[in-house]
Amino acid sequence: MDNARIWYVNVYVSDFNKSLEFYRDKMGLSVVVEDANFGYASFDTQGAGFAIAAVQPDSEQSSLVGRQTGIGWGVENVDDTYDSLRERGVEFTSPPQEQPWGGYMAMLQDPDGNVFYLDQLREEH
């Protein structure tokens, strides 16, 4: 897989409209594609693409909603971004803090409880 890169990431949500409002209005992401009938929206992000996909409560994918995603948002200034997002109503599960591995990050969650990292960009990235 020469020159392979992560092309996009989908996060599963239970309420498409509520999640669309969260990522668009609170997180400040620009929408590229939005299809409420299909329950899918993608957003303009640098690096890998980011999208939400609605799942039905009784579907096999419903177990993928409301969990640690392992996805990190890289920003120039974690403290400023943390303050700005909190002012918009974004809930954090952990404030910005130094990490044992040398990073500096906070953790936030969306309306479904999907948890993300908010990570200070570093030279190696």
GROMACS elastic network, one bead per residue, 0.5 to 0.9 nm:
[ bonds ]
;  ai    aj funct       b0    kb
    1     4     6  0.54613   500
    4     7     6  0.85745   500
    5    47     6  0.88928   500
    5    48     6  0.79366   500
    6     9     6  0.77155   500
    6    47     6  0.80187   500
    6    48     6  0.56391   500
    6    49     6  0.82140   500
    7    47     6  0.77769   500
    7    49     6  0.59935   500
    7    50     6  0.88833   500
    8    47     6  0.85844   500
    8    50     6  0.55763   500
    8    51     6  0.74698   500
    9    48     6  0.69636   500
    9    49     6  0.60824   500
    9    50     6  0.50316   500
    9    51     6  0.62460   500
    9    52     6  0.84694   500
    9    71     6  0.85852   500
   10    42     6  0.85191   500
   10    49     6  0.84625   500
   10    50     6  0.60641   500
   10    52     6  0.53954   500
   10    53     6  0.64917   500
   11    50     6  0.78276   500
   11    51     6  0.62887   500
   11    53     6  0.62095   500
   11    54     6  0.85905   500
   11    64     6  0.81697   500
   11    65     6  0.77773   500
   11    69     6  0.77086   500
   11   114     6  0.80120   500
   12    51     6  0.86730   500
   12    52     6  0.57475   500
   12    54     6  0.57521   500
   12    55     6  0.65237   500
   12    61     6  0.77017   500
   12    62     6  0.77533   500
   12    64     6  0.62234   500
   12    65     6  0.53635   500
   12    66     6  0.82439   500
   12   112     6  0.88920   500
   12   114     6  0.84131   500
   13    16     6  0.64117   500
   13    19     6  0.68627   500
   13    52     6  0.65686   500
   13    53     6  0.60278   500
   13    55     6  0.62565   500
   13    56     6  0.89575   500
   13    62     6  0.81816   500
   13    64     6  0.82732   500
   13    65     6  0.56097   500
   13    66     6  0.77293   500
   13   111     6  0.85147   500
   13   112     6  0.63555   500
   13   114     6  0.82505   500
   14    18     6  0.87751   500
   14    19     6  0.81343   500
   14    53     6  0.84448   500
   14    54     6  0.54963   500
   14    55     6  0.56949   500
   14    56     6  0.67598   500
   14    57     6  0.69812   500
   14    62     6  0.76400   500
   14    65     6  0.69131   500
   14    66     6  0.88746   500
   14   112     6  0.68495   500
   15    18     6  0.54924   500
   15    19     6  0.60925   500
   15    20     6  0.85178   500
   15    39     6  0.87528   500
   15    54     6  0.65068   500
   15    55     6  0.82137   500
   15   111     6  0.86437   500
   15   112     6  0.80596   500
   16    19     6  0.51734   500
   16    20     6  0.59302   500
   16    21     6  0.85841   500
   16    36     6  0.70686   500
   16    39     6  0.58903   500
   16    40     6  0.74953   500
   16    41     6  0.85864   500
   16    52     6  0.77717   500
   16    53     6  0.73193   500
   16    54     6  0.54512   500
   16    55     6  0.86031   500
   17    20     6  0.50194   500
   17    21     6  0.61950   500
   17    22     6  0.85776   500
   17    36     6  0.74804   500
   17    39     6  0.85339   500
   18    21     6  0.52568   500
   18    22     6  0.62551   500
   18    23     6  0.88876   500
   18   111     6  0.74290   500
   19    23     6  0.61992   500
   19    24     6  0.83361   500
   19    52     6  0.77264   500
   19    54     6  0.89466   500
   19   110     6  0.73790   500
   19   111     6  0.66015   500
   19   112     6  0.79852   500
   20    23     6  0.54162   500
   20    24     6  0.58558   500
   20    25     6  0.79999   500
   20    31     6  0.87600   500
   20    34     6  0.86514   500
   20    40     6  0.89781   500
   20    41     6  0.73012   500
   20    52     6  0.77964   500
   21    24     6  0.51836   500
   21    25     6  0.53066   500
   21    26     6  0.71127   500
   21    27     6  0.88537   500
   22    25     6  0.54976   500
   22    27     6  0.63164   500
   22    28     6  0.83433   500
   22    90     6  0.81620   500
   22   110     6  0.71038   500
   22   111     6  0.73885   500
   23    26     6  0.58535   500
   23    28     6  0.63545   500
   23    29     6  0.58631   500
   23    30     6  0.84841   500
   23    31     6  0.88247   500
   23    43     6  0.84307   500
   23    52     6  0.89863   500
   23   110     6  0.81109   500
   24    27     6  0.59003   500
   24    28     6  0.50147   500
   24    30     6  0.60872   500
   24    31     6  0.67305   500
   24    43     6  0.81623   500
   25    28     6  0.51441   500
   25    29     6  0.72710   500
   25    30     6  0.88684   500
   25    88     6  0.81269   500
   26    29     6  0.82010   500
   26    85     6  0.67276   500
   26    86     6  0.88766   500
   26    87     6  0.89170   500
   26    88     6  0.53177   500
   26    89     6  0.66746   500
   26    90     6  0.64584   500
   27    85     6  0.65874   500
   27    88     6  0.78549   500
   27    90     6  0.74804   500
   28    85     6  0.87601   500
   29    43     6  0.60848   500
   29    44     6  0.65412   500
   29    45     6  0.74184   500
   30    42     6  0.86394   500
   30    43     6  0.54735   500
   30    44     6  0.53656   500
   30    45     6  0.80197   500
   31    34     6  0.68258   500
   31    41     6  0.70260   500
   31    42     6  0.60140   500
   31    44     6  0.61629   500
   32    41     6  0.73593   500
   32    42     6  0.55007   500
   32    43     6  0.50751   500
   32    44     6  0.58935   500
   33    40     6  0.77807   500
   33    41     6  0.52208   500
   33    42     6  0.51471   500
   33    43     6  0.70372   500
   33    51     6  0.89495   500
   34    38     6  0.87499   500
   34    39     6  0.80888   500
   34    40     6  0.60756   500
   34    42     6  0.66510   500
   34    43     6  0.87938   500
   35    38     6  0.54132   500
   35    39     6  0.58970   500
   35    40     6  0.53885   500
   35    41     6  0.61571   500
   36    40     6  0.63531   500
   36    41     6  0.78118   500
   36    54     6  0.89997   500
   37    40     6  0.79942   500
   38    41     6  0.88665   500
   38    53     6  0.83131   500
   38    54     6  0.80057   500
   39    52     6  0.79115   500
   39    53     6  0.56158   500
   39    55     6  0.77622   500
   40    51     6  0.71237   500
   40    52     6  0.56813   500
   40    54     6  0.64270   500
   41    50     6  0.86851   500
   41    51     6  0.54902   500
   41    52     6  0.54949   500
   41    53     6  0.68568   500
   42    49     6  0.73508   500
   42    50     6  0.58190   500
   42    52     6  0.64979   500
   42    53     6  0.88528   500
   43    49     6  0.69015   500
   43    50     6  0.56733   500
   43    51     6  0.59970   500
   43    52     6  0.86785   500
   44    49     6  0.68948   500
   44    50     6  0.74271   500
   45    48     6  0.68462   500
   45    49     6  0.57180   500
   45    50     6  0.66033   500
   46    49     6  0.70968   500
   55    58     6  0.83730   500
   55    59     6  0.66739   500
   55    60     6  0.86222   500
   55    61     6  0.63714   500
   55    62     6  0.59728   500
   55    64     6  0.89997   500
   55    65     6  0.83291   500
   56    59     6  0.52511   500
   56    60     6  0.85192   500
   56    61     6  0.78458   500
   56    62     6  0.64992   500
   57    60     6  0.85058   500
   57    61     6  0.83623   500
   57    62     6  0.55116   500
   57    63     6  0.87032   500
   58    61     6  0.83746   500
   58    62     6  0.66334   500
   59    62     6  0.54423   500
   59    63     6  0.82619   500
   60    63     6  0.67085   500
   60    64     6  0.84624   500
   61    64     6  0.54264   500
   61    65     6  0.75795   500
   62    65     6  0.56146   500
   62    66     6  0.89148   500
   63    66     6  0.78959   500
   63    67     6  0.86070   500
   64    67     6  0.68013   500
   64    69     6  0.89758   500
   64   114     6  0.89167   500
   65   112     6  0.65820   500
   65   113     6  0.75699   500
   65   114     6  0.65331   500
   66    69     6  0.85513   500
   66   109     6  0.87287   500
   66   110     6  0.83623   500
   66   111     6  0.84825   500
   66   112     6  0.50100   500
   66   115     6  0.74096   500
   67   112     6  0.83564   500
   67   113     6  0.62463   500
   67   115     6  0.60559   500
   68    71     6  0.81687   500
   68   109     6  0.88309   500
   68   113     6  0.81831   500
   68   114     6  0.57608   500
   68   116     6  0.67426   500
   69    72     6  0.85416   500
   69   114     6  0.62581   500
   69   115     6  0.57196   500
   69   116     6  0.60098   500
   69   117     6  0.86600   500
   70   115     6  0.76346   500
   70   116     6  0.63724   500
   70   117     6  0.72501   500
   71   115     6  0.80492   500
   71   116     6  0.53632   500
   71   117     6  0.61781   500
   71   118     6  0.88205   500
   72   107     6  0.88743   500
   72   116     6  0.57761   500
   72   118     6  0.57475   500
   72   119     6  0.62222   500
   73   116     6  0.72714   500
   73   117     6  0.59373   500
   73   119     6  0.58790   500
   73   120     6  0.84811   500
   73   121     6  0.89196   500
   74    77     6  0.88885   500
   74    78     6  0.83794   500
   74   117     6  0.82283   500
   74   118     6  0.61233   500
   74   120     6  0.57482   500
   74   121     6  0.52525   500
   74   122     6  0.87399   500
   75    78     6  0.61261   500
   75    81     6  0.74609   500
   75   118     6  0.71605   500
   75   119     6  0.62392   500
   75   120     6  0.53601   500
   75   121     6  0.54967   500
   76    80     6  0.88564   500
   76    81     6  0.84513   500
   76   119     6  0.85953   500
   76   120     6  0.59163   500
   76   121     6  0.55640   500
   76   122     6  0.84717   500
   77    80     6  0.55831   500
   77    81     6  0.62137   500
   77    82     6  0.84964   500
   77   119     6  0.85880   500
   77   120     6  0.60596   500
   77   121     6  0.77941   500
   78    81     6  0.51407   500
   78    82     6  0.58000   500
   78    83     6  0.85056   500
   78    96     6  0.68330   500
   78   104     6  0.75803   500
   78   105     6  0.66012   500
   78   106     6  0.74923   500
   78   118     6  0.67396   500
   78   119     6  0.64526   500
   78   120     6  0.54002   500
   78   121     6  0.85509   500
   79    82     6  0.50825   500
   79    83     6  0.62296   500
   79    84     6  0.86484   500
   79    95     6  0.88698   500
   79    96     6  0.65625   500
   79   105     6  0.87757   500
   79   106     6  0.87896   500
   79   120     6  0.88459   500
   80    83     6  0.51963   500
   80    84     6  0.61749   500
   80    85     6  0.86282   500
   81    84     6  0.50300   500
   81    85     6  0.59954   500
   81    86     6  0.84056   500
   81   118     6  0.85049   500
   82    85     6  0.52949   500
   82    86     6  0.60702   500
   82    87     6  0.86018   500
   82    90     6  0.87988   500
   82    92     6  0.84497   500
   82    95     6  0.78115   500
   82    96     6  0.74608   500
   82   106     6  0.76374   500
   82   118     6  0.80164   500
   83    86     6  0.52264   500
   83    87     6  0.62558   500
   83    88     6  0.88332   500
   84    87     6  0.51878   500
   84    88     6  0.65401   500
   84    89     6  0.89960   500
   84    90     6  0.89322   500
   85    88     6  0.50135   500
   85    89     6  0.64475   500
   85    90     6  0.53613   500
   85    91     6  0.82080   500
   86    89     6  0.50193   500
   86    91     6  0.65832   500
   86    92     6  0.77287   500
   87    90     6  0.74063   500
   90   108     6  0.71707   500
   90   109     6  0.73529   500
   90   110     6  0.74345   500
   90   111     6  0.89163   500
   91   107     6  0.88040   500
   91   108     6  0.57652   500
   91   109     6  0.58840   500
   91   110     6  0.73942   500
   91   111     6  0.86849   500
   92    95     6  0.65683   500
   92   106     6  0.73373   500
   92   107     6  0.55702   500
   92   109     6  0.60580   500
   92   115     6  0.87645   500
   93   106     6  0.77491   500
   93   107     6  0.54020   500
   93   108     6  0.54603   500
   93   109     6  0.68984   500
   93   115     6  0.80428   500
   94    97     6  0.81567   500
   94   105     6  0.85540   500
   94   106     6  0.52942   500
   94   108     6  0.69900   500
   95   105     6  0.76501   500
   95   107     6  0.67210   500
   95   108     6  0.85629   500
   96   104     6  0.65816   500
   96   107     6  0.76919   500
   96   118     6  0.82263   500
   96   119     6  0.86482   500
   97   103     6  0.83956   500
   97   104     6  0.54898   500
   97   105     6  0.56390   500
   97   106     6  0.64525   500
   98   101     6  0.84506   500
   98   102     6  0.66707   500
   98   103     6  0.59159   500
   98   105     6  0.67121   500
   99   102     6  0.53257   500
   99   103     6  0.50768   500
   99   104     6  0.57226   500
   99   105     6  0.72151   500
  100   103     6  0.73648   500
  103   119     6  0.74190   500
  103   120     6  0.69637   500
  103   121     6  0.86808   500
  103   122     6  0.80357   500
  104   118     6  0.86264   500
  104   119     6  0.61335   500
  104   120     6  0.55604   500
  104   121     6  0.86968   500
  105   117     6  0.67045   500
  105   118     6  0.53884   500
  105   120     6  0.59934   500
  106   116     6  0.85949   500
  106   117     6  0.59765   500
  106   118     6  0.50900   500
  106   119     6  0.66295   500
  106   120     6  0.89554   500
  107   115     6  0.67594   500
  107   116     6  0.56450   500
  107   118     6  0.57315   500
  107   119     6  0.84325   500
  108   113     6  0.87916   500
  108   114     6  0.83029   500
  108   115     6  0.56451   500
  108   116     6  0.53937   500
  108   117     6  0.64532   500
  108   118     6  0.71195   500
  109   112     6  0.76240   500
  109   113     6  0.52413   500
  109   114     6  0.53060   500
  109   116     6  0.61117   500
  109   117     6  0.88491   500
  110   113     6  0.52875   500
  110   114     6  0.54394   500
  110   115     6  0.67589   500
  110   116     6  0.82879   500
  111   114     6  0.74514   500
  112   115     6  0.88574   500
  119   122     6  0.88534   500
  121   124     6  0.84601   500
  121   125     6  0.68763   500
  122   125     6  0.58659   500
